[in-house]
Amino acid sequence: MQQPRCLRGLLTHLAPLAYLGHFPRASAFSAPSSRSVSRSTMSDGEPKAKKHKPDSDSLDIHRRLEKTRQDEAESILDFKFNKKRVEMLSKADEVPDCDGIVYWMSRDQRVQDNWAMLFAQRLALKYKVSLHVVFCLVPKFLDATIRHYHFMLKGLEEVESECQKLDIPFNLLLGEPVDVLPDFIKNHNIGGLVTDFSPLRVPRRWLKDVKKAIPQNIPMCQVDAHNIVPCKKASDKQEYSAKTIRKKIHDKLPEFLTNFPPVIKHPYKSKEENEAVDWEAAEKSLEVDQTVKSVEWAVPGTQAGHDTLNEFCLKRLRKYATQRNDPNVNALSNLSPWLHFGQVSAQRCVLEVKRYKKQLKEGVDGFVEEAVVRRELADNYCYYQENYDRIEGAYQWAITTLNNHKKDPRPYLYSLETLMEARTHDELWNSAQIQLVKEGKIHGFMRMYWAKKILEWTASPETALETAIYLNDRFSLDGRDPNGYVGCMWSICGIHDQGWGERNVFGKIRYMNYDGCKRKFKIDGYVSRYGGKKHKYIPPTK
């Protein structure tokens, strides 16, 4: 029987494990007759993750993860892929005769543990065509510097190397997606486009532009490979706080927190020879600030990210529950750069950490709260709130209280330059800023203090938010991220928080001060490590 190329035909005629060989449309997922479909076929969920005990640490993490994927399924064709991860973006739902499928990699820059990559391979295997991975390198992106581009490009070099081993062409296209991707699709006779998910406005604009520019008969879909519970499935509205989204996410975790099958060596090769990427030319194409240099502590790429994850589980997870808010203790996961660039999957991190649930329950629960609930709350906010980086994106009570105190006299007024150079009167704040500039990160607890003092020491809430976002996006390896925007909005605008006792400048926004930090940890230890100094305050001239 000829394989049907329309979705409804595919649902009617294909065997259970093949029903996602076509791009899914929500309306086309009505259950077929029970006479022709087994009970397992009608389940929307994926199989529960197989348990892997910590004693398998005798294998290094890379070999162990490879074995875990192979134990899960031979390939994505043998795995019950959850259709809820996929959203159809085009009206076209029929794959035309073609020579290949494209995975347009953007936010999730890895090969394995990537639902978007896996879904693209599933389609390519079903239609017995080549699979192409395409990344569009724009010359500049918001306030990203060479620090960020270097980390990203080195990670993509690893992606190219892994793709080569799997006979999957990797293509680095230089330019805006709308300028380079449609031509690639045309020149390679591509019949379907799969991409990953971002809630931020620039990647969403890229998506809209490409959708308009490609032939309208080519199906295009998006797979949320960044969140464990897909953003739009976790909630259909902007959630008020962690409290309102927590149960929604935990109720869906058993369905979505599964192991991954492997991306396999692809049996159908491209008709065209694929040239190796010219990474030197790629770097020369950039138009970014070259003065913010790479950091030494974070090695780019999925392998280094998995090493960091393994080290966290073995050495720091036991301290996570009780000491993660102490900047003097190395208790954090330190995974944010790899998570931000999608070089490591958050789902993989949670699966690994949960292996230690019996011994370290409080630490595991704390990590799940931060890596799943809080992280996915940030995506929720940025997706449903278009003003996610502006005062207008705050709750009305916060906008009102900030406006009421807008003209309050500030105890100190600092310029962007003074703040960037860590030359304030507060050695604790200066140390946090020095850590940000030198290491590309600030300890999580100190980042809250850092942002709240910017509110206190600048001329207006608007200036404070703009300053905090600029400094974070310019220096932090995980800048330009929903977590960063929400962190600044929480600190300055009270997003996901409640009103507190009213005071000058802050109004009802939660307050933090030097003495409060002093009660929580030894300030001298943190200051001595980063060398923050008190600088004499010189009031700005009128």
C-alpha positions as CSV (number, residue, x, y, z in Angstrom):
1,M,0.0,0.0,0.0
2,Q,1.3,3.5,-0.9
3,Q,2.1,5.5,2.2
4,P,-0.4,8.4,2.4
5,R,1.2,11.9,2.5
6,C,-1.7,13.8,4.1
7,L,-2.0,13.7,7.9
8,R,-5.5,12.2,8.1
9,G,-4.5,9.4,5.7
10,L,-1.4,8.7,7.8
11,L,-3.5,8.4,10.9
12,T,-5.9,6.0,9.2
13,H,-3.4,3.7,7.5
14,L,-0.2,3.6,9.4
15,A,0.8,1.3,12.2
16,P,0.6,2.7,15.8
17,L,4.3,3.7,16.1
18,A,4.3,5.4,12.7
19,Y,1.4,7.8,13.2
20,L,3.6,10.8,13.8
21,G,5.5,10.4,10.6
22,H,3.6,13.4,9.3
23,F,3.3,16.9,10.8
24,P,0.5,16.8,13.4
25,R,-2.4,19.1,13.3
26,A,-4.6,19.3,16.4
27,S,-7.8,18.7,14.5
28,A,-6.4,15.6,12.9
29,F,-5.6,13.7,16.1
30,S,-9.1,12.3,16.7
31,A,-8.8,8.7,17.7
32,P,-9.2,6.1,14.9
33,S,-11.6,3.2,15.3
34,S,-10.7,1.0,18.3
35,R,-10.9,-2.0,15.9
36,S,-7.8,-0.9,14.1
37,V,-5.8,0.7,16.9
38,S,-4.4,-0.9,20.0
39,R,-5.0,0.6,23.5
40,S,-1.4,1.8,23.7
41,T,-1.8,3.7,20.5
42,M,-4.6,5.9,21.9
43,S,-2.5,7.2,24.8
44,D,-1.3,10.8,24.5
45,G,1.5,10.2,27.0
46,E,5.0,8.9,26.6
47,P,6.2,5.9,28.5
48,K,7.5,6.5,32.0
49,A,11.2,7.0,32.3
50,K,13.2,3.9,33.1
51,K,15.0,4.1,36.5
52,H,18.8,4.2,36.4
53,K,20.5,3.7,39.7
54,P,23.4,5.8,40.8
55,D,25.7,2.7,41.0
56,S,26.0,3.0,37.2
57,D,28.5,5.9,37.9
58,S,31.2,3.3,37.2
59,L,30.6,4.3,33.6
60,D,31.5,7.9,32.7
61,I,28.5,10.1,32.2
62,H,28.8,10.2,28.4
63,R,28.9,6.4,27.9
64,R,26.1,6.0,30.5
65,L,23.8,8.5,28.8
66,E,24.4,6.9,25.5
67,K,23.5,3.5,26.9
68,T,20.4,5.1,28.6
69,R,19.2,6.3,25.2
70,Q,19.9,3.0,23.5
71,D,18.0,1.1,26.2
72,E,15.0,3.4,25.7
73,A,14.6,2.7,22.0
74,E,16.5,1.8,18.9
75,S,15.5,5.0,17.3
76,I,12.8,7.7,17.4
77,L,10.6,5.4,15.2
78,D,10.4,2.9,18.0
79,F,9.5,5.5,20.6
80,K,6.0,6.8,21.4
81,F,6.5,10.4,20.7
82,N,4.1,12.7,22.5
83,K,2.3,14.8,19.9
84,K,1.6,17.5,22.5
85,R,5.2,18.7,22.2
86,V,4.5,19.7,18.6
87,E,2.6,22.8,17.3
88,M,1.7,23.2,13.6
89,L,2.6,26.7,12.3
90,S,1.6,26.4,8.7
91,K,-1.7,25.7,7.0
92,A,0.0,23.0,4.9
93,D,-0.2,19.6,6.5
94,E,1.0,17.5,3.6
95,V,4.7,16.8,3.0
96,P,5.3,17.1,-0.8
97,D,7.7,15.0,-2.7
98,C,11.1,16.1,-1.5
99,D,14.8,15.3,-0.9
100,G,15.0,16.2,2.8
101,I,13.7,17.6,6.1
102,V,15.3,20.5,7.8
103,Y,15.7,21.0,11.6
104,W,16.2,24.8,12.0
105,M,18.2,24.7,15.2
106,S,18.0,28.0,17.2
107,R,17.5,27.9,20.9
108,D,18.4,24.2,21.5
109,Q,21.9,23.8,20.3
110,R,22.5,20.1,20.8
111,V,22.0,16.9,19.0
112,Q,21.0,14.3,21.6
113,D,18.2,14.9,24.2
114,N,16.5,17.3,21.8
115,W,12.8,16.7,21.0
116,A,12.9,19.0,18.0
117,M,15.9,17.1,16.5
118,L,14.3,13.8,17.2
119,F,11.0,14.8,15.6
120,A,12.8,16.0,12.5
121,Q,14.6,12.7,12.2
122,R,11.4,10.9,12.7
123,L,9.9,12.6,9.7
124,A,13.1,12.1,7.6
125,L,13.1,8.4,8.4
126,K,9.5,8.0,7.6
127,Y,9.9,9.6,4.2
128,K,13.3,8.0,3.6
129,V,14.9,11.3,2.9
130,S,18.0,13.2,4.2
131,L,17.9,15.2,7.4
132,H,19.6,18.6,7.5
133,V,20.5,20.7,10.5
134,V,20.6,24.4,9.8
135,F,21.7,27.2,12.2
136,C,21.3,30.9,11.1
137,L,24.1,33.0,12.6
138,V,23.1,36.6,12.9
139,P,25.9,39.2,13.0
140,K,24.6,40.7,16.3
141,F,21.9,39.9,18.8
142,L,20.7,42.4,21.4
143,D,23.6,43.2,23.8
144,A,25.5,39.9,23.2
145,T,29.2,40.2,23.0
146,I,32.1,38.1,21.8
147,R,31.9,36.3,25.2
148,H,28.5,34.9,24.3
149,Y,29.2,34.3,20.6
150,H,32.4,32.4,21.5
151,F,30.6,30.1,23.9
152,M,27.9,29.5,21.3
153,L,30.2,28.9,18.3
154,K,32.4,26.5,20.2
155,G,29.3,24.6,21.2
156,L,28.1,24.6,17.6
157,E,31.5,23.2,16.5
158,E,30.7,20.2,18.7
159,V,27.2,19.9,17.1
160,E,28.8,19.9,13.6
161,S,31.3,17.1,14.7
162,E,28.5,15.0,16.1
163,C,26.3,15.5,13.1
164,Q,29.2,14.4,10.8
165,K,29.4,11.1,12.8
166,L,25.7,10.6,12.3
167,D,25.7,11.4,8.5
168,I,23.5,14.4,9.1
169,P,24.7,17.6,7.2
170,F,25.2,20.6,9.5
171,N,24.9,24.0,7.8
172,L,25.8,27.3,9.3
173,L,24.1,30.0,7.3
174,L,25.4,33.6,7.9
175,G,22.7,36.2,8.1
176,E,19.1,36.8,9.2
177,P,17.0,33.6,9.0
178,V,14.6,35.2,6.5
179,D,17.5,36.1,4.2
180,V,19.2,32.7,4.1
181,L,16.8,29.9,5.1
182,P,14.2,30.1,2.3
183,D,17.0,29.8,-0.3
184,F,18.4,26.8,1.4
185,I,15.0,25.1,1.5
186,K,14.5,25.8,-2.2
187,N,18.0,24.7,-3.3
188,H,17.8,21.5,-1.4
189,N,14.2,20.6,-2.3
190,I,13.2,20.5,1.4
191,G,9.7,19.2,2.1
192,G,9.3,20.0,5.8
193,L,10.7,22.5,8.4
194,V,10.9,21.7,12.1
195,T,12.2,24.3,14.6
196,D,12.5,24.7,18.3
197,F,10.6,27.1,20.7
198,S,11.5,30.5,22.2
199,P,9.1,32.8,24.0
200,L,11.2,35.9,23.2
201,R,10.2,38.6,20.7
202,V,13.1,38.5,18.3
203,P,13.1,34.7,17.7
204,R,9.3,34.9,17.4
205,R,9.8,37.5,14.7
206,W,12.3,35.3,12.9
207,L,9.7,32.6,12.9
208,K,7.0,34.8,11.4
209,D,9.3,36.1,8.7
210,V,10.5,32.7,7.6
211,K,6.9,31.3,7.6
212,K,5.9,34.0,5.2
213,A,9.0,33.6,3.0
214,I,9.0,29.8,2.4
215,P,6.7,28.1,-0.1
216,Q,3.3,27.8,1.4
217,N,3.0,24.1,0.5
218,I,5.8,23.2,2.9
219,P,4.6,22.2,6.4
220,M,6.3,24.0,9.2
221,C,6.1,23.1,12.9
222,Q,7.6,24.0,16.2
223,V,8.7,21.6,19.0
224,D,9.3,22.8,22.5
225,A,12.6,21.1,23.3
226,H,13.6,23.6,26.0
227,N,10.9,23.0,28.6
228,I,10.0,19.7,30.1
229,V,6.3,20.5,30.1
230,P,5.8,22.4,26.9
231,C,5.2,26.1,27.6
232,K,1.8,26.2,26.0
233,K,0.7,22.9,27.6
234,A,1.8,24.0,31.1
235,S,-0.7,26.9,31.0
236,D,-2.8,28.9,28.5
237,K,-2.3,32.2,30.2
238,Q,0.2,34.3,32.1
239,E,0.6,32.8,35.6
240,Y,0.6,35.1,38.6
241,S,3.4,33.4,40.5
242,A,5.2,30.1,41.2
243,K,2.3,29.1,43.4
244,T,-0.3,29.3,40.6
245,I,1.8,27.3,38.1
246,R,3.5,24.8,40.4
247,K,0.6,22.3,40.5
248,K,-0.1,22.6,36.8
249,I,3.5,21.6,36.1
250,H,3.7,18.8,38.6
251,D,0.5,17.3,37.4
252,K,1.9,17.0,33.9
253,L,5.5,15.9,34.8
254,P,4.7,12.2,34.8
255,E,3.6,12.5,31.2
256,F,6.5,14.6,29.9
257,L,9.5,13.7,32.2
258,T,10.6,10.7,30.2
259,N,13.9,9.4,29.0
260,F,15.1,10.2,25.4
261,P,15.6,7.8,22.5
262,P,18.8,8.3,20.5
263,V,19.3,10.4,17.4
264,I,20.8,7.7,15.2
265,K,23.1,7.5,12.2
266,H,20.9,8.7,9.4
267,P,20.6,6.1,6.6
268,Y,19.4,8.5,3.9
269,K,22.2,10.8,2.6
270,S,21.8,14.2,1.0
271,K,22.3,14.4,-2.8
272,E,24.7,17.4,-2.4
273,E,28.1,17.2,-0.8
274,N,28.1,19.1,2.5
275,E,31.1,21.4,3.0
276,A,32.7,21.8,6.4
277,V,31.8,25.0,8.2
278,D,34.4,27.8,7.9
279,W,34.4,28.8,11.6
280,E,36.9,31.6,11.0
281,A,34.7,33.2,8.5
282,A,31.8,32.8,10.8
283,E,33.6,34.7,13.6
284,K,34.7,37.4,11.1
285,S,31.1,38.0,10.1
286,L,30.2,39.1,13.7
287,E,29.5,42.8,14.5
288,V,29.7,42.6,18.3
289,D,31.6,44.1,21.2
290,Q,35.0,42.4,21.3
291,T,36.1,43.8,24.7
292,V,34.1,41.4,26.9
293,K,36.3,38.4,26.8
294,S,35.5,34.7,27.3
295,V,35.5,33.2,30.8
296,E,37.7,30.3,31.8
297,W,35.5,28.4,34.2
298,A,32.8,27.5,31.7
299,V,33.9,25.2,28.8
300,P,31.4,25.4,25.9
301,G,29.6,22.3,24.5
302,T,27.3,19.5,25.5
303,Q,30.1,17.2,26.8
304,A,31.4,19.9,29.2
305,G,27.9,20.6,30.2
306,H,27.3,17.0,31.1
307,D,30.5,16.9,33.0
308,T,29.3,19.9,35.0
309,L,26.0,18.2,35.6
310,N,27.7,15.1,36.8
311,E,30.0,17.0,39.1
312,F,27.0,18.8,40.6
313,C,25.3,15.5,41.3
314,L,28.3,14.0,43.0
315,K,29.8,16.9,44.8
316,R,27.3,19.8,45.3
317,L,23.8,18.4,45.3
318,R,24.2,17.4,49.0
319,K,24.7,21.0,49.9
320,Y,22.0,22.4,47.6
321,A,19.0,22.3,49.9
322,T,20.6,24.2,52.8
323,Q,23.5,26.2,51.4
324,R,22.6,27.4,47.9
325,N,21.8,30.9,49.2
326,D,25.3,31.4,50.6
327,P,27.6,33.0,48.1
328,N,30.6,31.7,50.0
329,V,29.7,28.0,49.4
330,N,30.0,26.2,46.1
331,A,26.5,24.6,46.2
332,L,24.9,25.7,43.0
333,S,24.6,23.6,39.8
334,N,26.5,26.2,37.7
335,L,24.5,24.9,34.7
336,S,22.9,28.1,33.5
337,P,25.3,28.8,30.5
338,W,24.7,25.4,29.0
339,L,21.0,25.5,29.7
340,H,20.7,29.0,28.2
341,F,22.4,28.0,24.9
342,G,20.5,24.7,24.8
343,Q,23.8,22.8,24.9
344,V,22.3,20.7,27.7
345,S,18.7,19.7,28.1
346,A,16.9,20.7,31.3
347,Q,15.0,17.4,31.1
348,R,18.3,15.5,31.1
349,C,19.5,17.5,34.2
350,V,16.3,16.7,36.1
351,L,16.5,13.0,35.1
352,E,20.1,12.8,36.4
353,V,19.4,14.7,39.6
354,K,16.3,12.6,40.4
355,R,18.5,9.5,40.4
356,Y,19.6,10.7,43.9
357,K,16.1,11.3,45.2
358,K,16.4,8.5,47.9
359,Q,19.6,9.9,49.4
360,L,19.2,13.6,48.9
361,K,15.4,14.3,48.8
362,E,15.5,17.9,49.9
363,G,18.3,18.8,47.4
364,V,16.5,17.1,44.6
365,D,13.2,18.8,45.4
366,G,14.9,22.1,45.6
367,F,16.6,21.6,42.2
368,V,13.3,20.6,40.6
369,E,11.7,23.7,42.0
370,E,14.4,25.9,40.4
371,A,15.1,24.0,37.2
372,V,11.5,23.1,36.4
373,V,8.9,25.3,38.1
374,R,10.8,28.6,38.3
375,R,12.4,28.2,34.9
376,E,9.2,27.3,33.1
377,L,7.4,30.1,35.0
378,A,9.9,32.5,33.3
379,D,9.1,31.1,29.8
380,N,5.4,31.4,30.7
381,Y,5.8,35.1,31.6
382,C,7.8,36.0,28.5
383,Y,5.5,34.1,26.2
384,Y,2.2,35.6,27.4
385,Q,3.5,39.1,28.4
386,E,4.8,41.1,25.4
387,N,6.3,43.7,27.8
388,Y,8.5,41.2,29.6
389,D,11.4,43.6,29.7
390,R,9.5,46.9,30.4
391,I,7.8,48.5,33.4
392,E,4.5,48.0,31.5
393,G,4.9,44.3,32.0
394,A,4.5,44.6,35.8
395,Y,1.3,44.1,37.8
396,Q,-0.8,47.1,38.3
397,W,-0.1,47.3,42.0
398,A,3.6,47.5,41.2
399,I,3.3,50.1,38.5
400,T,1.2,52.2,40.8
401,T,3.6,52.0,43.8
402,L,6.7,52.6,41.6
403,N,5.0,55.7,40.1
404,N,4.0,57.0,43.5
405,H,7.6,56.9,44.6
406,K,9.2,57.9,41.4
407,K,10.2,61.3,42.7
408,D,11.4,60.1,46.1
409,P,15.0,61.4,46.7
410,R,17.5,58.6,46.1
411,P,20.2,58.1,48.8
412,Y,22.8,57.7,45.9
413,L,22.6,58.4,42.2
414,Y,25.0,56.5,40.0
415,S,25.6,56.6,36.2
416,L,25.6,53.5,34.1
417,E,29.4,53.9,33.7
418,T,30.0,54.0,37.5
419,L,27.8,51.0,38.0
420,M,29.5,49.0,35.2
421,E,32.9,49.8,36.7
422,A,31.9,48.8,40.2
423,R,32.7,52.2,41.8
424,T,29.9,52.6,44.3
425,H,30.1,53.2,48.0
426,D,29.0,49.5,48.7
427,E,31.8,47.0,48.5
428,L,29.3,44.1,48.5
429,W,27.5,45.4,45.4
430,N,30.8,46.2,43.8
431,S,31.9,42.6,44.4
432,A,28.8,41.2,42.7
433,Q,29.4,43.5,39.7
434,I,33.1,42.4,39.5
435,Q,32.0,38.7,39.6
436,L,29.6,39.5,36.8
437,V,32.2,41.1,34.6
438,K,35.0,38.6,35.3
439,E,33.1,35.3,35.6
440,G,30.0,36.0,33.5
441,K,27.7,35.3,36.4
442,I,26.5,36.5,39.8
443,H,25.6,34.1,42.6
444,G,21.8,33.7,42.6
445,F,21.3,35.3,46.0
446,M,23.6,38.2,45.2
447,R,21.9,38.8,41.8
448,M,18.7,39.8,43.7
449,Y,20.6,42.3,45.9
450,W,22.5,43.6,42.9
451,A,19.3,44.4,40.9
452,K,17.4,45.9,43.9
453,K,20.2,48.3,44.6
454,I,20.1,49.5,41.0
455,L,16.5,50.5,41.6
456,E,17.6,52.3,44.8
457,W,20.5,54.1,43.1
458,T,19.2,55.3,39.7
459,A,16.8,58.1,38.8
460,S,13.7,56.1,38.0
461,P,12.3,52.5,37.8
462,E,12.6,52.7,34.0
463,T,16.2,53.6,34.2
464,A,16.8,50.9,36.8
465,L,15.2,48.1,34.7
466,E,17.0,49.2,31.6
467,T,20.4,49.3,33.4
468,A,20.0,45.9,35.1
469,I,19.0,44.2,31.8
470,Y,21.8,45.9,29.9
471,L,24.5,44.9,32.4
472,N,23.1,41.3,32.7
473,D,22.7,40.9,29.0
474,R,26.2,42.3,28.2
475,F,28.2,40.4,30.8
476,S,26.3,37.3,32.0
477,L,26.7,34.1,30.0
478,D,23.0,33.4,30.5
479,G,21.9,36.9,29.5
480,R,19.1,37.6,27.0
481,D,17.2,34.8,28.6
482,P,13.6,34.5,30.1
483,N,15.2,33.8,33.5
484,G,17.3,37.0,33.3
485,Y,14.3,39.2,32.3
486,V,12.1,37.7,35.0
487,G,14.9,38.0,37.6
488,C,15.2,41.8,36.9
489,M,11.4,42.2,36.8
490,W,11.1,40.4,40.1
491,S,13.7,42.5,41.8
492,I,12.7,45.9,40.4
493,C,9.0,45.5,39.5
494,G,7.7,42.8,41.9
495,I,6.7,40.3,39.1
496,H,5.7,36.9,40.6
497,D,5.9,38.5,44.0
498,Q,3.5,40.4,46.3
499,G,3.3,43.8,47.9
500,W,5.3,44.5,51.1
501,G,5.6,47.2,53.6
502,E,5.8,50.6,51.9
503,R,9.1,52.6,52.0
504,N,10.9,55.3,50.1
505,V,11.9,54.6,46.4
506,F,10.8,50.9,46.6
507,G,7.2,51.6,47.5
508,K,5.7,48.1,48.1
509,I,8.4,46.3,46.1
510,R,10.3,43.8,48.3
511,Y,13.3,45.4,49.9
512,M,16.8,44.0,50.4
513,N,19.7,45.7,52.2
514,Y,23.3,45.2,53.3
515,D,22.5,44.3,56.9
516,G,20.1,41.6,55.7
517,C,22.9,40.0,53.7
518,K,25.2,40.3,56.7
519,R,22.7,38.2,58.7
520,K,22.6,35.5,56.1
521,F,26.2,35.0,55.2
522,K,29.8,36.2,55.9
523,I,30.0,39.3,53.7
524,D,33.8,39.6,54.2
525,G,34.4,36.2,52.5
526,Y,32.5,37.2,49.4
527,V,34.1,40.7,49.2
528,S,37.6,39.4,49.7
529,R,37.2,36.9,46.9
530,Y,36.2,39.5,44.3
531,G,38.0,42.5,45.7
532,G,35.1,44.9,45.9
533,K,36.1,48.2,47.4
534,K,34.2,51.1,48.9
535,H,34.4,54.2,46.7
536,K,33.8,57.7,47.8
537,Y,30.4,58.9,46.7
538,I,30.5,61.9,44.4
539,P,27.0,63.3,43.8
540,P,26.2,64.0,40.2
541,T,26.4,67.6,39.2
542,K,23.1,69.3,38.2
